[in-house]
Amino acid sequence: MAVFLVILEFEKVESYNRARKRIQPLVTCKLSGTAWLVEFDGDAFELQQYLQEFILQNDSLFISALNHDWASINMHAARRWLVERHAIRPK
């Protein structure tokens, strides 16, 4: 399984609630209100297809695969999740 950074921006709260329900079944680590690290068995396009049903015309979605080239400051939960669960350590 790959790890993806998913960033969502919503015009309406209802969209956020639907998105959260769709993302929750995946193995995730919430980074902020609308950003998650997501474990998904597929590529970025397939993850987009999985999530797109709740994306409305003025909502935004960004997905990017995560590799070993990452860094963070004061993102302790994300660092721990990546290192412990996925053995994805920064260079």
JOPE-V423034 format. One line per field, one symbol per residue. psi: psi as a letter, one per 20 degrees, with the letter a starting at -180 (. if undefined). A space follows every 10 residues. Layout:
psi: ???
This chain:
psi: qqpqpppppq hqhhgggggg hhhhiqorop gahkpqpppp naahghhghh iihiorhjrq ppppqpbinr qqpkmggggg gggghiknqq .
